[in-house]
Amino acid sequence: MEFTIKTGTPEKLQTGTLVVGVFAGGKLDGAALALDNAANGKLAAILARGDLDEKAGATLMLHDLKGSACERVLVVSLGKQDEFGDKAWRDAINATAKAVASGPATDAAICLADSIVPGRDAEWALQQLTRAIADGAYRFDATKSKKDEKRRGVTDVVLLTANRISAGMEVAVRRGQAIAEGMALAKDLGNLPANFCTPTYLAETALALGKQHKLKVEVLEREDMEKLGMGSLLSVARGSHQPPKFIVMRYKGAKSKDRPVVLVGKGITFDTGGISLKPGAEMDEMKFDMCGAASVLGTFKAIASIGLPLNVVGIIPATENMPGGGATKPGDVVTSMSGQTIEILNTDAEGRLILCDALTYAERFNPACVVDIATLTGACVVALGKIASGLLTNDDALARELLDSGTASGDRAWQLPLWDEYQELLKSNFADMGNIGGRFAGTITAACFLARFTKAYKWAHLDVAGTAWVSGDAKGATGRPVPLLTEFLIGRCGSAEA
């Protein structure tokens, strides 16, 4: 999809679909007013009849509007003006994205960038708008025998503004498109079935990404992990015929002496639960248990496309969690790379077992901070639903950065406590710790487990079990938290023009 930002008014534009925004019950302004004047008040008359719902995100398609040179006019409700904020804006742009992605027009002009949300600026609006339109065009058909060769939807988009175009606005458009492309990669990886997206496939994807964007990529094999003493990670891999992979990616956008941000993504390419077998219902969705890894790959694609002046390391421990004659059993004790021993009370609490060795490995990079991303606990879905990712951290300033990045990107997180009192729940009679903490506070005790391996640096944990994919008729990966992570890394650069 190609994006162009232009200055002008909409009435003379020759395009397949022209998009304008209007507030409920209010006077027309901006692009909508210019269009209405050209149509001798026809647009206002149509809206006065009540054809457009007042709710933000409602749409009305008009054909061959008098006075307009375009084929169609898509009118999008921005909701009530005195209630206009981030949510209403996102509802409007997401509805726009859906409409232009499913319509017959191949080109569109979108006049929404001047509808500024209170407390936001034009650059923010353009980045969010571009990302939404590009993401709305995402389709997954890689595993279908018949591809849709005549796809509907736009391929060329003009973002029209009445204001002078600044360098920052152009950067915002590029960023929005790059984030959408990163989300698309994360979605593709998540949506692929586990017989396609194996640990080896993740490693090959990382190597291909490295070649495309000149990243340094290293893939450690089982023997390498054994030499490093990654007994915890390898205990998860024992039941699978697929070889585990430990992927390390390096993006260098700053000086060599600058300490990197390290992203660690959980890469369980299929999770049966191991010997602690999961129920069969919806087990197919356990192909999404590598969405943490997918988000790291997607974020690397985004930041490399943008060219952020920052050093970033990505670490992906990848394996399947399968039952079998060689699989780890409940009650087994393993030794992690850190030297700490773990009693495995439940083999379905495997994500923390691969992450803990990756978090120990991260120390060698002398990181500015480490953020791990994992579809870790069902308890997080119970606590926060599908709206917010769970956030737990040993550093409040890092928490604030991530929370603010989530709010700015619309890919929100919510902080849960990481108090020492919860550590008591991980006691074991036979090892330094158990890998589960009992029935209560499952998201917190999982993070408490990880915290025992992150004492050497500032660290945050994102539990994306509720946000990385959706179920039902719209089943599929969401691409989250690529927007949050990319916004966080942009903020870390300290340059608006990065």
ZAMARGU-4260 file (C-alpha; in steps of 0.2 Angstrom, whole numbers, plus 5000, padded with zeros to 4 digits):
<rodrens>
0) 5000/5000/5000 | 5006/5017/4995 | 5003/5033/5006 | 5005/5051/5001 | 5002/5066/5011
5) 4995/5081/5002 | 4989/5099/5006 | 4972/5104/4998 | 4953/5103/4999 | 4943/5088/4994
10) 4930/5094/4982 | 4940/5093/4966 | 4949/5077/4970 | 4946/5063/4958 | 4947/5047/4968
15) 4938/5031/4971 | 4933/5035/4989 | 4934/5051/4998 | 4933/5050/5017 | 4927/5065/5028
20) 4923/5065/5047 | 4909/5074/5055 | 4904/5077/5073 | 4887/5071/5079 | 4874/5085/5079
25) 4886/5099/5076 | 4890/5110/5062 | 4901/5104/5047 | 4919/5110/5047 | 4935/5107/5038
30) 4934/5095/5023 | 4916/5091/5026 | 4911/5109/5025 | 4921/5112/5009 | 4913/5097/5002
35) 4896/5102/5007 | 4898/5120/5000 | 4903/5112/4983 | 4887/5101/4984 | 4876/5116/4988
40) 4872/5110/5005 | 4867/5092/5000 | 4879/5084/5012 | 4872/5093/5027 | 4854/5089/5021
45) 4858/5071/5020 | 4865/5071/5038 | 4850/5081/5045 | 4839/5066/5040 | 4848/5055/5052
50) 4856/5043/5040 | 4872/5043/5050 | 4872/5036/5067 | 4880/5048/5080 | 4891/5034/5088
55) 4909/5037/5084 | 4914/5025/5070 | 4897/5024/5061 | 4899/5026/5042 | 4888/5032/5028
60) 4893/5029/5010 | 4887/5041/4997 | 4888/5039/4978 | 4890/5052/4965 | 4888/5067/4977
65) 4884/5083/4967 | 4898/5095/4966 | 4912/5082/4970 | 4924/5074/4958 | 4925/5058/4967
70) 4915/5042/4964 | 4911/5039/4983 | 4910/5049/4999 | 4912/5039/5015 | 4906/5050/5029
75) 4913/5044/5046 | 4905/5049/5063 | 4918/5056/5075 | 4904/5055/5089 | 4900/5070/5100
80) 4912/5084/5099 | 4913/5087/5118 | 4917/5068/5121 | 4930/5067/5107 | 4945/5058/5113
85) 4957/5044/5109 | 4944/5031/5109 | 4932/5040/5097 | 4946/5044/5086 | 4952/5026/5085
90) 4934/5020/5082 | 4933/5032/5067 | 4949/5027/5059 | 4947/5009/5062 | 4929/5010/5054
95) 4937/5019/5039 | 4951/5006/5037 | 4938/4992/5037 | 4927/5001/5024 | 4941/5006/5012
100) 4949/4988/5014 | 4933/4980/5009 | 4926/4992/4995 | 4928/4991/4976 | 4939/5007/4975
105) 4958/5005/4973 | 4962/5023/4978 | 4956/5034/4992 | 4958/5051/4999 | 4956/5052/5018
110) 4952/5069/5026 | 4953/5064/5044 | 4971/5070/5049 | 4965/5088/5054 | 4952/5081/5066
115) 4964/5083/5081 | 4961/5074/5097 | 4963/5086/5112 | 4980/5084/5119 | 4987/5076/5103
120) 4995/5084/5088 | 4994/5081/5069 | 5009/5070/5069 | 5001/5058/5081 | 4985/5058/5071
125) 4994/5054/5055 | 5004/5040/5063 | 4989/5032/5070 | 4979/5034/5054 | 4992/5027/5043
130) 4994/5012/5054 | 4976/5009/5055 | 4973/5010/5036 | 4988/4999/5032 | 4983/4986/5046
135) 4965/4986/5040 | 4971/4979/5023 | 4979/4964/5031 | 4974/4947/5025 | 4980/4929/5028
140) 4978/4916/5015 | 4995/4908/5015 | 4988/4891/5019 | 4973/4891/5007 | 4974/4882/4991
145) 4965/4896/4982 | 4971/4914/4983 | 4960/4929/4981 | 4968/4936/4965 | 4956/4950/4963
150) 4956/4957/4981 | 4945/4972/4985 | 4951/4987/4994 | 4963/5002/4991 | 4981/5001/4987
155) 4985/5020/4985 | 4980/5032/4999 | 4981/5051/4999 | 4981/5058/5017 | 4974/5076/5014
160) 4977/5090/5026 | 4973/5108/5025 | 4989/5112/5035 | 5007/5115/5029 | 5015/5098/5028
165) 5030/5097/5040 | 5045/5085/5040 | 5038/5078/5056 | 5021/5074/5048 | 5030/5064/5034
170) 5040/5055/5047 | 5024/5050/5056 | 5017/5043/5040 | 5032/5032/5037 | 5032/5026/5055
175) 5014/5022/5055 | 5016/5011/5039 | 5032/5003/5046 | 5022/4998/5062 | 5008/4991/5052
180) 5021/4981/5042 | 5029/4974/5058 | 5011/4970/5064 | 5008/4960/5048 | 5024/4950/5050
185) 5019/4946/5068 | 5001/4941/5062 | 5008/4930/5049 | 5019/4920/5061 | 5005/4919/5074
190) 4992/4913/5061 | 5003/4900/5053 | 4999/4882/5060 | 5012/4874/5070 | 5017/4862/5057
195) 5023/4877/5047 | 5029/4889/5060 | 5041/4878/5069 | 5056/4884/5080 | 5067/4881/5064
200) 5054/4892/5054 | 5056/4906/5067 | 5075/4905/5065 | 5074/4906/5046 | 5062/4921/5047
205) 5075/4930/5059 | 5089/4926/5047 | 5079/4932/5032 | 5075/4948/5041 | 5093/4950/5046
210) 5098/4949/5028 | 5084/4961/5022 | 5089/4974/5035 | 5107/4971/5038 | 5104/4964/5056
215) 5116/4953/5065 | 5107/4936/5068 | 5114/4921/5077 | 5105/4905/5080 | 5111/4893/5094
220) 5107/4875/5093 | 5103/4862/5106 | 5122/4858/5109 | 5126/4877/5111 | 5112/4878/5124
225) 5119/4863/5133 | 5136/4871/5134 | 5128/4886/5141 | 5119/4876/5155 | 5101/4881/5149
230) 5093/4866/5158 | 5077/4875/5161 | 5074/4879/5142 | 5080/4862/5137 | 5068/4853/5149
235) 5053/4860/5139 | 5061/4854/5123 | 5063/4836/5128 | 5046/4829/5122 | 5047/4837/5105
240) 5054/4830/5089 | 5057/4848/5083 | 5074/4854/5088 | 5074/4870/5099 | 5082/4886/5093
245) 5089/4901/5103 | 5088/4916/5092 | 5098/4932/5095 | 5096/4947/5084 | 5106/4963/5085
250) 5100/4980/5078 | 5113/4994/5079 | 5107/5011/5076 | 5117/5020/5089 | 5135/5020/5094
255) 5143/5004/5099 | 5146/5010/5117 | 5127/5014/5119 | 5119/5001/5130 | 5105/4991/5121
260) 5087/4988/5125 | 5084/4970/5125 | 5067/4962/5120 | 5064/4944/5125 | 5050/4935/5116
265) 5042/4918/5121 | 5043/4906/5107 | 5033/4891/5111 | 5027/4886/5093 | 5014/4874/5100
270) 5009/4871/5118 | 5001/4855/5122 | 5004/4857/5140 | 5017/4843/5140 | 5013/4829/5152
275) 5001/4841/5161 | 4991/4840/5145 | 4979/4854/5141 | 4960/4850/5138 | 4956/4847/5119
280) 4944/4862/5117 | 4952/4876/5108 | 4969/4868/5109 | 4972/4873/5091 | 4974/4891/5098
285) 4990/4886/5106 | 4999/4889/5090 | 4998/4907/5095 | 5009/4903/5110 | 5024/4910/5101
290) 5016/4927/5098 | 5029/4935/5110 | 5042/4929/5099 | 5032/4935/5084 | 5031/4952/5092
295) 5049/4954/5094 | 5052/4950/5075 | 5038/4962/5070 | 5046/4975/5081 | 5063/4973/5073
300) 5055/4974/5056 | 5047/4991/5061 | 5062/4999/5069 | 5074/4993/5055 | 5062/5001/5042
305) 5061/5017/5052 | 5079/5017/5055 | 5079/5021/5074 | 5095/5028/5081 | 5095/5015/5095
310) 5104/4998/5099 | 5091/4984/5102 | 5094/4966/5105 | 5081/4953/5102 | 5081/4936/5111
315) 5069/4922/5106 | 5070/4905/5115 | 5060/4894/5103 | 5053/4876/5106 | 5037/4865/5106
320) 5030/4859/5122 | 5025/4841/5119 | 5021/4825/5129 | 5031/4809/5125 | 5043/4796/5132
325) 5057/4809/5134 | 5046/4823/5141 | 5049/4832/5157 | 5038/4825/5171 | 5029/4834/5185
330) 5041/4833/5200 | 5057/4834/5190 | 5070/4846/5196 | 5081/4855/5183 | 5095/4867/5184
335) 5093/4884/5175 | 5107/4894/5166 | 5108/4905/5182 | 5112/4889/5193 | 5096/4890/5202
340) 5086/4874/5203 | 5067/4873/5198 | 5055/4860/5203 | 5043/4858/5189 | 5026/4855/5197
345) 5016/4858/5181 | 5024/4856/5164 | 5010/4868/5156 | 5019/4882/5165 | 5033/4881/5152
350) 5034/4898/5146 | 5043/4904/5161 | 5055/4890/5160 | 5062/4895/5143 | 5061/4914/5147
355) 5071/4912/5163 | 5087/4906/5153 | 5084/4919/5140 | 5084/4932/5154 | 5100/4926/5161
360) 5108/4926/5144 | 5102/4944/5142 | 5115/4950/5156 | 5129/4948/5144 | 5123/4963/5134
365) 5124/4975/5149 | 5107/4981/5144 | 5099/4998/5147 | 5083/4988/5151 | 5075/4971/5147
370) 5057/4969/5142 | 5050/4951/5139 | 5034/4948/5130 | 5025/4932/5133 | 5008/4924/5131
375) 5011/4918/5149 | 4995/4915/5159 | 4977/4912/5158 | 4975/4921/5174 | 4980/4937/5165
380) 4965/4935/5153 | 4953/4933/5168 | 4960/4948/5176 | 4961/4960/5161 | 4951/4952/5147
385) 4956/4956/5129 | 4959/4975/5132 | 4975/4977/5141 | 4991/4967/5142 | 4998/4964/5160
390) 5013/4973/5165 | 5025/4969/5179 | 5042/4977/5183 | 5056/4979/5195 | 5057/4998/5190
395) 5043/5010/5191 | 5051/5023/5179 | 5052/5009/5166 | 5033/5005/5170 | 5029/5023/5166
400) 5037/5023/5149 | 5028/5007/5144 | 5011/5012/5151 | 5013/5029/5142 | 5018/5021/5126
405) 5003/5009/5127 | 4992/5024/5129 | 4999/5034/5115 | 4999/5019/5103 | 4982/5012/5109
410) 4990/4996/5113 | 4988/4998/5131 | 4994/4989/5146 | 4990/4989/5165 | 5002/4987/5179
415) 5000/4973/5192 | 5010/4972/5208 | 5026/4963/5210 | 5028/4963/5229 | 5040/4951/5238
420) 5025/4944/5248 | 5020/4934/5232 | 5037/4926/5231 | 5033/4915/5246 | 5020/4906/5235
425) 5035/4899/5224 | 5043/4889/5239 | 5048/4871/5235 | 5053/4857/5247 | 5065/4850/5234
430) 5072/4864/5224 | 5076/4883/5225 | 5059/4886/5218 | 5043/4879/5210 | 5038/4884/5193
435) 5020/4888/5199 | 5013/4897/5214 | 4996/4889/5217 | 4979/4894/5212 | 4979/4912/5216
440) 4988/4927/5208 | 4994/4917/5194 | 5000/4931/5183 | 5009/4939/5198 | 5018/4923/5203
445) 5023/4919/5185 | 5031/4936/5185 | 5039/4933/5202 | 5047/4918/5195 | 5055/4928/5181
450) 5060/4942/5193 | 5072/4929/5201 | 5082/4930/5185 | 5082/4948/5182 | 5091/4956/5197
455) 5106/4962/5187 | 5096/4975/5176 | 5080/4985/5174 | 5066/4973/5168 | 5048/4973/5163
460) 5037/4958/5159 | 5022/4960/5147 | 5009/4946/5148 | 5000/4946/5132 | 4990/4930/5134
465) 4974/4940/5132 | 4979/4952/5118 | 4990/4943/5106 | 4975/4935/5097 | 4957/4934/5096
470) 4945/4919/5096 | 4928/4916/5088 | 4923/4921/5070 | 4938/4933/5069 | 4950/4921/5075
475) 4968/4927/5072 | 4984/4935/5078 | 4982/4954/5082 | 5000/4959/5080 | 5000/4966/5098
480) 5011/4972/5106 | 5021/4978/5091 | 5013/4996/5092 | 5017/4997/5111 | 5035/4991/5109
485) 5039/5002/5094 | 5032/5017/5102 | 5042/5013/5117 | 5058/5012/5107 | 5054/5028/5098
490) 5052/5036/5115 | 5069/5029/5120 | 5078/5038/5105 | 5074/5055/5112 | 5072/5063/5095
495) 5056/5067/5087 | 5064/5066/5070 | 5071/5049/5072
</rodrens>
